[in-house]
Every structure is written in C-alpha cells, then in structure tokens.
Amino acid sequence: MPWNMEDYPASMKNMKELVRKKAIDIVNALLAAGYPDDRAIPIAMKQAEKWYADSDCVERATFRKAPDPSKHDKHDGDKSKSRLLDANEAVFFEDGEWQVKAESGKQASESFDNKDAAIKRAREIVKNKESAVKIYKKDGNLQNEIRPR
C-alpha cells in the first residue's frame, strides 16, 4: 500500500517531518519494487534517518521544497533493482581502505580506515535484510560470513 504525508505507517508518527517525508518516498519505491510492507517500512525508516544524518543543509532544503510523496507517484517498479536490497554486503580491502559494498553493486557504499568499523557498518546494513555480511581478508580470501539474528 503506497503512503503519503497524511496517511503513513504509525511507526513513522514520531519522526521529524522531513525524515518522514524521505521515509515515505523510500517506502513507496520499495513497495513498487515488490517489497512487502513489513520489510519495506523498517528499511525505509532506517535509510531516511541515515539520509538526514548524512545530508547537508542544501540537500535538506531542496528536498523540503520538493513535492510531497503521494500514493500515485510513478516508480519504475523494476524488481531487478531490488537485487541490491537483498544482496549480501561484502567487506574487503581495496585502495588502502576497507570497503563496504553490496555483492552485486557497482561501487562501494562506504570506506573505512579500519576493518572493525567496516564490519560494524555492514552489519547495520543487513540488519533489516535477509542477507549476510561476507568478510574478506586483505589478500582477498573469504574470512567469514555472518548472518544477522
């Protein structure tokens, strides 16, 4: 069920208005990609909070001015894009840093100076997904695979 700023999941009621707007935008895209509500809502909420924390004033202001999400917004609905949302996260060493990347992704989502920080972030990413964290050694060999509980 798509959502809008007047009709949204009860779990979003205590979110800041701008964060809720972003979460609704994300959840509607996930629903169009075939995700069920019970998976799409927590993923969208977590990603919206992360977006807010990582965005600057200009990005927030631009998004604030954008039209509110509606139940009739067009999303491409390409279910093949949801593969990244279900993909395992890989932690590997490249270019002098520890990288976190969805296994089928084209580029790393984040880079870290130390392996522990990268593993921690990868675990946060897969928390609401049905996937695992694959941890590689510096030499590229698989060290461990962790499934969230």
DRENDO-1510 file (C-alpha; in Angstrom, 1 decimal, always signed):
<recs>
REC; n; res; u; v; w
REC; 1; MET; +0.0; +0.0; +0.0 .
REC; 2; PRO; +1.6; +3.3; -1.0 .
REC; 3; TRP; +1.7; +6.1; +1.5 .
REC; 4; ASN; +1.6; +9.9; +1.7 .
REC; 5; MET; +2.2; +12.7; +4.3 .
REC; 6; GLU; -1.3; +12.4; +5.6 .
REC; 7; ASP; -1.6; +8.6; +5.6 .
REC; 8; TYR; +1.6; +6.8; +6.7 .
REC; 9; PRO; +2.5; +3.9; +8.9 .
REC; 10; ALA; +2.0; +4.5; +12.6 .
REC; 11; SER; +5.7; +3.6; +13.2 .
REC; 12; MET; +6.6; +6.9; +11.4 .
REC; 13; LYS; +4.5; +9.2; +13.5 .
REC; 14; ASN; +7.4; +10.3; +15.8 .
REC; 15; MET; +9.8; +11.0; +13.0 .
REC; 16; LYS; +10.8; +14.6; +12.1 .
REC; 17; GLU; +8.6; +15.7; +9.3 .
REC; 18; LEU; +11.4; +15.9; +6.7 .
REC; 19; VAL; +12.7; +12.5; +7.7 .
REC; 20; ARG; +9.2; +11.1; +7.5 .
REC; 21; LYS; +8.8; +12.6; +4.0 .
REC; 22; LYS; +12.0; +10.9; +2.9 .
REC; 23; ALA; +10.9; +7.6; +4.5 .
REC; 24; ILE; +7.6; +7.7; +2.7 .
REC; 25; ASP; +9.4; +8.4; -0.6 .
REC; 26; ILE; +11.7; +5.4; +0.0 .
REC; 27; VAL; +9.0; +3.0; +1.2 .
REC; 28; ASN; +6.8; +3.8; -1.8 .
REC; 29; ALA; +9.8; +3.0; -4.1 .
REC; 30; LEU; +10.4; -0.3; -2.3 .
REC; 31; LEU; +6.7; -1.2; -2.5 .
REC; 32; ALA; +6.8; -0.5; -6.3 .
REC; 33; ALA; +9.8; -2.9; -6.4 .
REC; 34; GLY; +7.8; -5.6; -4.9 .
REC; 35; TYR; +8.8; -5.5; -1.2 .
REC; 36; PRO; +6.1; -6.3; +1.4 .
REC; 37; ASP; +5.1; -3.6; +3.9 .
REC; 38; ASP; +6.7; -5.4; +6.8 .
REC; 39; ARG; +10.1; -5.3; +5.2 .
REC; 40; ALA; +9.9; -2.0; +3.3 .
REC; 41; ILE; +8.8; +0.1; +6.2 .
REC; 42; PRO; +11.8; -0.6; +8.6 .
REC; 43; ILE; +14.3; -0.4; +5.7 .
REC; 44; ALA; +12.8; +3.0; +4.6 .
REC; 45; MET; +12.8; +4.4; +8.1 .
REC; 46; LYS; +16.4; +3.4; +8.7 .
REC; 47; GLN; +17.6; +4.8; +5.3 .
REC; 48; ALA; +15.7; +8.0; +5.9 .
REC; 49; GLU; +17.4; +8.6; +9.2 .
REC; 50; LYS; +20.7; +7.9; +7.7 .
REC; 51; TRP; +20.0; +10.3; +4.8 .
REC; 52; TYR; +19.1; +13.0; +7.3 .
REC; 53; ALA; +22.2; +12.4; +9.3 .
REC; 54; ASP; +24.5; +12.4; +6.2 .
REC; 55; SER; +22.8; +15.2; +4.2 .
REC; 56; ASP; +23.8; +18.9; +4.3 .
REC; 57; CYS; +21.6; +21.9; +4.7 .
REC; 58; VAL; +21.3; +22.5; +0.9 .
REC; 59; GLU; +20.2; +18.9; +0.2 .
REC; 60; ARG; +17.6; +19.0; +3.0 .
REC; 61; ALA; +16.3; +22.4; +1.8 .
REC; 62; THR; +16.0; +21.1; -1.7 .
REC; 63; PHE; +14.1; +18.0; -0.6 .
REC; 64; ARG; +11.9; +20.1; +1.7 .
REC; 65; LYS; +10.8; +22.2; -1.3 .
REC; 66; ALA; +10.2; +19.1; -3.5 .
REC; 67; PRO; +6.6; +17.9; -3.8 .
REC; 68; ASP; +5.4; +15.6; -1.0 .
REC; 69; PRO; +5.3; +12.0; -2.0 .
REC; 70; SER; +1.8; +10.8; -3.0 .
REC; 71; LYS; +0.1; +7.4; -3.3 .
REC; 72; HIS; +0.1; +7.9; -7.1 .
REC; 73; ASP; +3.7; +8.7; -7.7 .
REC; 74; LYS; +5.3; +6.8; -10.5 .
REC; 75; HIS; +8.1; +4.5; -9.6 .
REC; 76; ASP; +9.8; +2.3; -12.2 .
REC; 77; GLY; +8.7; -0.8; -10.3 .
REC; 78; ASP; +11.8; -2.6; -11.8 .
REC; 79; LYS; +12.0; -5.6; -9.5 .
REC; 80; SER; +15.5; -6.4; -10.8 .
REC; 81; LYS; +16.8; -3.3; -8.9 .
REC; 82; SER; +15.6; -4.8; -5.7 .
REC; 83; ARG; +18.5; -7.3; -6.0 .
REC; 84; LEU; +20.8; -4.8; -4.3 .
REC; 85; LEU; +18.4; -4.6; -1.3 .
REC; 86; ASP; +18.6; -8.3; -0.8 .
REC; 87; ALA; +22.3; -8.7; -1.7 .
REC; 88; ASN; +24.9; -9.8; +0.8 .
REC; 89; GLU; +27.2; -7.0; +1.9 .
REC; 90; ALA; +30.9; -7.5; +1.4 .
REC; 91; VAL; +33.7; -6.1; +3.5 .
REC; 92; PHE; +37.0; -6.0; +1.6 .
REC; 93; PHE; +40.3; -4.2; +1.4 .
REC; 94; GLU; +40.9; -2.0; -1.7 .
REC; 95; ASP; +42.8; +1.2; -2.4 .
REC; 96; GLY; +44.2; +1.3; +1.1 .
REC; 97; GLU; +40.8; +1.3; +2.8 .
REC; 98; TRP; +38.2; -1.2; +4.0 .
REC; 99; GLN; +35.2; -1.0; +1.7 .
REC; 100; VAL; +31.5; -2.0; +2.3 .
REC; 101; LYS; +29.6; -2.9; -0.9 .
REC; 102; ALA; +26.5; -4.9; -1.9 .
REC; 103; GLU; +27.9; -8.0; -3.6 .
REC; 104; SER; +26.2; -7.2; -6.9 .
REC; 105; GLY; +26.8; -3.4; -6.6 .
REC; 106; LYS; +29.0; -1.4; -8.9 .
REC; 107; GLN; +30.8; +0.6; -6.2 .
REC; 108; ALA; +31.4; +0.6; -2.5 .
REC; 109; SER; +28.8; +2.4; -0.4 .
REC; 110; GLU; +31.3; +3.4; +2.3 .
REC; 111; SER; +35.0; +3.3; +3.1 .
REC; 112; PHE; +36.7; +3.0; +6.4 .
REC; 113; ASP; +40.3; +3.2; +7.8 .
REC; 114; ASN; +39.8; +0.0; +9.9 .
REC; 115; LYS; +38.2; -3.3; +9.3 .
REC; 116; ASP; +36.1; -3.3; +12.5 .
REC; 117; ALA; +34.3; -0.1; +11.6 .
REC; 118; ALA; +33.5; -1.5; +8.1 .
REC; 119; ILE; +32.2; -4.8; +9.6 .
REC; 120; LYS; +30.0; -2.8; +12.1 .
REC; 121; ARG; +28.5; -0.8; +9.2 .
REC; 122; ALA; +27.9; -3.8; +7.1 .
REC; 123; ARG; +26.1; -5.5; +10.0 .
REC; 124; GLU; +23.9; -2.4; +10.4 .
REC; 125; ILE; +23.0; -2.5; +6.6 .
REC; 126; VAL; +21.9; -6.2; +6.7 .
REC; 127; LYS; +20.0; -5.9; +9.9 .
REC; 128; ASN; +16.7; -5.4; +8.1 .
REC; 129; LYS; +17.5; -7.6; +5.1 .
REC; 130; GLU; +17.6; -11.3; +4.6 .
REC; 131; SER; +21.3; -11.4; +3.7 .
REC; 132; ALA; +24.7; -11.8; +5.2 .
REC; 133; VAL; +28.0; -10.0; +5.7 .
REC; 134; LYS; +30.9; -11.6; +3.9 .
REC; 135; ILE; +34.2; -10.6; +5.4 .
REC; 136; TYR; +37.3; -10.9; +3.3 .
REC; 137; LYS; +41.0; -10.8; +4.3 .
REC; 138; LYS; +43.4; -8.2; +2.9 .
REC; 139; ASP; +44.6; -10.8; +0.4 .
REC; 140; GLY; +41.0; -11.2; -1.0 .
REC; 141; ASN; +40.2; -14.6; +0.5 .
REC; 142; LEU; +36.9; -15.1; +2.4 .
REC; 143; GLN; +37.5; -15.0; +6.1 .
REC; 144; ASN; +33.9; -15.3; +7.5 .
REC; 145; GLU; +30.2; -15.0; +6.7 .
REC; 146; ILE; +27.9; -13.6; +9.3 .
REC; 147; ARG; +24.1; -13.9; +9.2 .
REC; 148; PRO; +22.1; -11.4; +11.3 .
REC; 149; ARG; +20.0; -12.8; +14.1 .
</recs>
